[in-house]
Every structure is written in structure tokens, then in C-alpha cells.
Amino acid sequence: MDTTLGPVTGRADPAPPRAGRREWTAFAVLMLPLLLVSMDVSVLYFAIPFISQDLAPSSTGQLWILDMYGFVLAGLLITMGALGDRVGRRRLVLAGAAVFGLASVAAAYADSVQLLIAARALLGLGGAALMPSTLALIRNLFHDERQRAKAVTAWTGVMTVGISFGPVVSGALLEHFWWGSVFLINLPAMLLLLVLAPFLLPEVKQPVPGRFDWPSAVLSLAGLLPVIQGVKELARDGLALLPAVFVLGGLALLYVFVRRQSRLAHPLVDLVLLRRRAFGGAVLANLFAIAATVGMAVFLTQYLQTVLANSPLRAALWSLVPAVGAFAGAPGGAALARRFERGYVMAAGFAVSACGFLALSQVRTHTPLWFTLTACAVYTCGLVAAMALANELALGAAPPERAGSAAAVLESGQELGGALGMALLGSLGAAVYRHGMAHAPASARETLGGAVASLRGADLTVAFASFTRGLDAAAVGAAALMAGAAVLSLRVRQG
């Protein structure tokens, strides 16, 4: 067993204790709710038509049903991470599991649009309590660096696969049950967590937590929500005054939030930690990675379903194939990081991901499906390998008592990255599509769905070709983001 020399006595300090069966069992219990919380981001994609038949929501109501969960989750991550550091992470996990379970029942049996939207908001509240706490508890369950790296790698893989797995689970359940079943599958995992967590999870909180600053919590929520909402609207509808005002107003509030943190004795976000290259660089690299992933997912879903004429469930099943890259990349990156400098391995992972995106830029309407899926598997492999190392690097850079806040900042960056990816890559691909459809009717120029509804024959073939060129442009943009993340990784190494 390795030892290190103590700084004062010169004697060899014992290596940190290794986790045993109890700690790994606790970790496994934490991963199941994490899988379901990440699945809830996408689990309604197939259920919306059935919900529309039963509840008849307006177009605005439908958007709120889809988006409310993600908005509340993103807006409350920083607050919940800091709260977990103060009141105890196990206590917050138990509270989050209880809220998530009760909200799942309320959503499953909602008989109005308003009740379903409210239940989705409560799901976001429960998810925000669970996600940073699951990552932060890894810091306390695994003191050995190698074991912690394996656990963070698994955490990253579970979160990534969960988002992809949501539509598949939804489609399978809807084949046999009503739409509420997509929420009720959460209950067994939450009940298991409520029963086992008190026995398996340690209670960890700051020894001298200081006063919780509620104005900062309100500022973080009031700043993040309009930024994410505005960016999504800009991605969907193009440049407009109201979403631009949302973004600028949200950024102004976030500036006030940051200024307030610099003056507090016990801030929600440790700005000193954020300025460290190991932490700040990892957060920014992860933001780029999620931006590329989410931005491309919008195009790949439509390509598999509309251009290649697959049913929704079949398209969702095909979209799981690239997950093979995640299962290969995460442990592969961890193994390489034990032999080579971590910054180099992260940079190599992002470079591999860039190659996968560049391969996607060669996709055409008649490209063999195996080529497209292989390119997706390549970028997923490199990206998940690098993200797992970035997560572990950021978590290791944070003091154990501030792990909840650190995890929340990391995950908030990922949520913001997803919104930016939709806006930047979505706008780039849409611009290329509209250029190719310059002489088409207005409805066909705006979206591929509009083209399918209004065009036939050769005109529809032109629409598919234009959309594929837009996908190619977005893939080039994603490759550029990966190149930026690789450069950031090298700077982390220098820091």
C-alpha cells in the first residue's frame, strides 16, 4: 500500500482507507435514483401524445409540461448543493427521495394540465436535492483516489445513459400501460433509497456551516431560469426581443449573485474554488461537452426518425447503440489516467470525440446506418471518458465539506451547456437548412416537420438533403467545441 511523507514529522502517513462492501452497496443504492432522475429529463417524449389526448393542453401548456422539470432542476441545483453541505447530505437525499416519490404519484394521476405542471415542478425539486448529493457523497464514501475515480466514472456513465434510456423506457411502457406509468416506475427506487439510506450512507455536513444566505438562493434561481428559458426560445424561434431580454436580465442577476458571493463569509458558491484551474477548467470543459451532445441530439433524433423513416420507438432503440461507446470509454479513460497525466488523457478523449463529430459531418440522406451509429459511438466514447475524468478532477479539487456545492456548480454548468448547445448548434443547423429551402413554402422552410407535412416527392427529398446538410454543419460546430474542451484540458494539466 502506498504511503506519503507527513509534512511535519517526516513519517509516512497511512494511505486513506479503502471502501469495502458497505460503501459499494451504498453507492449502488444511490445510482438507481440517479438513473431515474436523469431519465425524467426525456421520459415524456413519447408520452406527450397520450397526455394531449387525456388532458388537452394548449401548445404553451405542453411546453411547460415538458420543460418545467428541467427548469426547476437547473435553477435549484446550486441552492440544494449548498443546503446539503449545511444540513447534511444524507438528510437531503432522504428528503429528495420522498419529494420525488410523492411527486411521481401526483404526476401519474394528474387530471389537469395545471396539476401535471405542478407535479413536474416538484419532481424537479426532488431531483435537485438528489443529484448534487449523490455526487458529493462519493467524495465521502471513497477516500482512496482510485476507488473514487471508478465511482465517479460510473456516476457519469449512469447519468449519460439515463438521458438516452428515458425515451426507450417510455416507449416500452406505453405499449402496455397508460401514460402515468412513466412516472410510477420511480417509486420502487425511491422507496429502496428511503429504507436503506439511513443504514448505508454517512451523514456529512460542514462542521461550522455558517448562515444559509437565502437572498443568494433566490438570486441564483432568478438568474439561471431566464437565461435557460431565453436560450431555449432563441434556439427554437430565432432572434427575438423577449428571449433576448430574458437572457440579458438573467445574466445581470447572475452577475449580482457572483458579486454577493465574493462578499459573504459563507457563500453558496466558493469563488476561490471556481478560480482554480483544476475545478474551473473541468466545469467549463464539461459545459462544452454537454453543449455538443445536446446540440447534436436534436438533429440525430430527427434524422433517425424522419429522414430514415423509423418509428419513434425504433429510433429510440437505435439511439441506444452509441451507449456502447460510453461503456467502453469511461473505464478506458480511467485506466489510462492511472498511467498517464490526467490532463493529457482528457484532451485525448475530447480529441477522439471531435473525430466522431467530424465523421458525422459526412452523413448524407443515404449514408448507411452503421456508419452514422459508429460515428456516434466514437464521439460518445471519447466524450464520456473525458467527462468522467473532469468530474473526478473537479470533485477531488473541492474540500470534502464543500463537495455538495462543488457538485452543484458542476451540474449547473452541464444544464447551462445543454441549453447553449441547443441554441448554438441548433441555430447553425437551422440556418443551413433554411438556406437550402429558400424557395420552399414558409411552413417547410422553418422546420423539417413542416416540410414533411406540406411537401411530397422531389421537394421532400430536397428538404431531407437540406436537413442533413444542417446536421453536417452542427457536427462541425460540435467538433470545434470538443477542440476547445481539449485545449482547456491541457490548461488544467498546466495548472
N, C-alpha and C positions, 0 to 999 in steps of 0.2 A: 504494500500500500504506500502511495506517495506521501511524503511529508514535506513541509516547508519550514524554513527557519523563522522562529519568532523574532519580531523586530526589536525587542528589548533584551531578552535573556540570551538570545543566540541559540536556544534549544529548539529542537524540532517540535513544532506544533502538530498535534494529531490531525489527520485528514478528516474532513467533515463526514458525519455518519451517513451510511448508505441506506436508502429506503428499502424496506422489506415488503412482505406480502400485504401487510395492513395498508401501507401507503399506496401501493399499486392498486389495491382493491378500491380505496377511496378515490383514486384517480379515475378508475373505470366507471365508478358511480357518477362522477362529475361529467364524464364525456357524453353520456346518454342525453341529459337535458341540453347540453351544448349542441348536440346534433339536432335536436328538435327546435331549439331556439333559432339556429341558423336556417333550418328548413322552413320555418314560418315566414321567412322573407319571400319565398317563392311558391309556397304550397297552394296559394289561391289561384294560380294562373289558369288551371283547368276548371276550378270550381266556380269561377265568376259567371259563366253562362247559366248554371243551375241556380245560383243565388239571384241572378237577374230575373229568372222565371218566377221564383217564390216571392221575392221582396220588391221587385220592380224599382230599383234605384234609378235616379237620374244619372246622366253621364258624369256630373260632378260628384254625386254620391258614390258612384262606382270607383272613381279615382280615389276618394277618401277611404273607401273600404280597403283598397289595395295599398295605399301609401301610409295610412295612419300608423301602422305598426312600425315601419322603418323610421318615420319621423320622430316618434316618441323615443324609440330605442336610441337613435343617434343623438337626440337632444339631451338625454338624461345620463349618458354613459359617464361623462366627467363627474357629474354630481354623485352618482352611485359609487363610482370608484373611490372618491374621497370619503363618502359616507361609510363605506366598508372599512376603510383604514381606521376610522374613528370608533364605530360601534361594534366592529368585529365582522370578519368576512364570513364565518360560518353562520352567524345570525342573519346576515344579509342574504346568503344563499337560501336559507330556510324561508325567509320572508318572500324572496323572489319566486321560489318554487310554489309557495302557497298562492301567491297572486296569479302566477302563470296558470296553475291548475284551475283555480276558480274562474279566471277569465276565459279559459278554454271551454268550460261548460257553458258560460254565458254566451260565447260566440256560437257554439254548436246549436243552441236552442233559441237564438235571437229571432224574434218575429217582426222586427222592423229594421230599417236601414240605420236609424239613429242608434239603436241598441247594439247592432253589429259594429258600427264605427267605435262606439264607446268601449266595447269589449276588446277590439283590436288595440285601442289605446292602452288598456290595462295589460294586454299581452306585451306591448312594448315596454311598459313599466316593469313588469316581471322580468323580461329579457334583459333590460338594462341593469337590473340588480344581479342577474346571474352571470352575464358574460365576463365583466372585468373580474368578478370574484373567482370564477373558475380558473382564469389565467393567473391571477395573483396567488391563489392557494398553491399552485405549482411551485412558486418560489419558497413556500413554507413546507411543503411535503417532501421536496427533493433538494437536499443541501449539497449533494455530490454533483459536480458540474456536468459530468457525462450523463448521469441519470436525468438531470433536469433538461438537458438538451434533447434526450429521447422523448421526454414528456411534452415539451413544447412542440417538437416535431409532430407528435401525434395530435396535439391540440389543433395545430394549423391544418393538418390533413382532415380532421373531423369537421372543422368549420367550413373548409373549402368544399368537401364532398357533400355536406349537408345542404348547402345552397343549390347544388346541382341535383341533389336527390329529391328535393321538395316536389317538383312537378311530376316525377315518376310515381312517388307515393300517392300524390293527389290523384293522378290518372287511374292508378290501380284501385284505390278505394272507391272512386266514383263509378267504376264499372259495376260495383255490387251494393253500395250503400248511398245514403243521401249526403248532401254537401257538408253537413255538420260533422261527419265522421273525420274530416281532415283536421278538426280541432281536438276531437276526443282521443286521438292516438297519443296526445301529450300526457294524459292522465297517469298511465302506469309508471312512466319515468319520473314524474313529479312526486307521486306517492312513494316510490322507492327511495328517492332522494330525501324526502321528509323523514322516512323511517330510519335510514342508515346514516345520514349525515351527522347526527349528534354523537354517534359512536365512532365514526371513522375520521371525521375532519377535525383538525385542530382549530381552536378559536384564536385568531390573530388580530391584533389591533395595535395602534400606536400606544406606547407606554404613557406618553403625555400628549394626548391628541390635540389639545387646544380647541378653541371655539369653532364650531362649524359656521362658515360665512354664508348665510342664506342669500344675501344680495348677489354674491358671486354665482351661486347656483342658478338664480333667476337670469342673470346676465348671460351665462353660458347657454341656457336653453333659448333665450330670446335672440341670441346671436346666431346659433347654429341652425335653428329651424328655418328662418327666412333665407339663409344662404343656400341650404339644400333644396328648399322649395323653389327658389328663384332659378337655381341652376337647372333643375329638372324641367321647369317650364320653358326656359331658354332652349334646352335640348329638344323639347317636343314641338314648340311653336315658333322657334326662331327669335330674333332680336325684337323685343317689345319693351315698352316703358315700365309697366308694372313689375315684371320679374326682375328687371334691371334695378329698380328701386328696392325690391326685396334683398337682392344681393348686396347692394351698397349699404343699405341700412343694417343688415346683419353683420357685415364686416366692420361697420362703425361700432356696433355694440360689442363685437369680439375684441376690438382694439381697447375699448373701455375695460372689458374683462381682464385683458392682459395687463393693462396699467394698474388695475386694482390688485392683481396677484403680486405685483412687484412691491407693493406697499404693505402687504399683510404679513404678520408674524407666522401665521399658519394658513398658507394659501391652499386652494383646491388643487392647483397645478404648480408644481415646483419648477419655476423658470430656470433655475440653475441646472437642474437635471436636463431640461429641454435643450439647453445650450451645449451640452456635452455631445461631441461628435458621435459617440457610440449610441446614444439614445436618440438625439435629434436626427441623425443621419438614417438610423433604422426606421424611424417613424416616417420620414419623407420617402425613403425607398419603398416602404410598404404602400404608401399613398399612390405612388406611381404604378406599382404592381396591380393594385385593385382597380385603378383607373383604366389600365389596359384591359384587364379581364372583363370588367363590367361593360366597358365600351364595345368590346368585340362581341360579347354575349348577345347584345341586341341584334346584331347582324347575323350571327351564326344561327340563332333560333329561327329567324325568318327565312334564312337560306335553306335550312333543313326542312322546314315545314312547308313553305310556299314555293320556293324555286324548285326544290326536289319533289314536291307534292307528297310529303309524308303526312300521316295523321298526327295530331298533337302528341298522343302517347308514343307513337313510333319515333317521332322526332326527339322526344324527351329521352327515350331509351338510347337512341344513337348518341345523344349528347353526353351520356354517361361513359362512353368509350374513352374519351380523353382522361377520365379519372384514373385510368391505368397509369398515366404519367405521374399523377400525384402520388400514388402508392410507390412508384419507383423512385421519384425524385426526392421525397422527404427523407427517407432513410439513407439514400445515396449521398445527399448533401451533408447529413450529419456525420457519416463515415469519413468523407473527405475532409471535413473540418477538424477531425482528430489528427490528421496527418499534415494538413497544410494550413496556412494562415487564413482565418475566417473571412476576412475582407476579400481575399482573392477568390475563395470558393463562392461567396455571394455574388461577386462580379461575374464569375464564370456562369453561375446559374442564370443570372439576368441575360447574359450574352446568348446562352442556349435558348432562352425564351424569345429573345429577339430574332433568332434564326427561325424559330417556329412561326412567328408572326410574318416574317418575310416570305416564308413558304406559302402562307395563306394569301399573300398578295398576288399569287399566281393562280388562284382559284377562278375558274370560269363556270358558266352555266352547265357545261357538260363534263366538268372535271370529275374523275372517278371519286366516289365517296371515300374510298380507303385513303386517298391522298389527303383529302381535307381532314379526316379524323386523325391521321398520323401527324399532320402539322399541328393540330390542336393538342395531341398528346405530348409532342415535343415542347411546345410553349408551356404547357401545364407542368411538365416535369421540371424544367428549369426554374419556373416561377415559384412553385411550391417549395423547392429545395432552398431557394434564396430567401423566401419569406419566412420559412421556419427558422433559419439562422438569424434573420433580422429580429424576429420576435424574441428569440432566446437571448440575443445580444442586448436588446432593449430591456428585457426583464432582469437580466443579470446586472445591468448598469444601475438599476434602481435599488435603493436601500430596502431591505425586507419590509420595514414598517410602512413604506410608501408604495408598495407593489400594486395596490389597488388603483391608486391614482395614475401610476405609470401605465398599467394595463388599459385603463380607460382612455388615456390620451392616445395610446397606440390604436385602439379600436375606433375612436372618434376620427382619427386620421384616415382609417380604412373606409368608414362611412362617407366621409367627405370625398375621398378618392373615387368611390363608386359614382357619386353624383357628378363629379368633374369628368369622369370617363364618359358618361352618357352625354354630357354637354359637348366636350371637345371632339371626341371621336364620332359621336352621333351627328354633330353639325358638319364635320368634314365629309362623312359618308353621304349625308343628305344633300350637301351641296353638289357633290359629284353626280348623284342620282338625278337631281333636278336639272343639271346641265345636259345630261343625256336625254331627258324627257322635255326639252324646251318646247317642242311643237305638239306635245300631247295636251289633252284637256286638263283643266286646273285640278280636278279631283285626282287624276292619275299622276300629276306632277308632284303632289305633296307626299304621298306615301305609296308603298308597294301594295298595301291593302286596297287603296283606292284604285290602283291600276288593275288589280285582279277583278275588282267589282265592275269596272267600266270598259275594259279593253278585251279584245279577243284576237286570236290568230297571230299574225306577224307583229302587230302592235304590242301584244303582251310579251312576245319574245324579246322585243326591244326593251321593254320595261325590266324583264329579268336580267338582261345583259347590263343595263344601266345600274341596277341594284348591285350586281356582282362587282362592277367597277367601283361602286361606292364602298363595298366591303373591302376591296383591294386597297383603297386609299386609307380606310380606317386601320387596316392591318399594318400599313407603313407607319401611320401615326403611333400605333401601339409599339412597334419595333423601336421607334425613336424614344418613347417613354422608357422602354427597357434599357436602351443605351444610356439614358440619363441616370437610371437606377444603378447601372453598373459603375458609372463614374462616381456616384455617391458612395457606393460600397468601397471603392478604393480610397476615398477620402476618410471613411470610417476607419480603414486599416491604418492610415497615417496618423489618425487621432488617438 
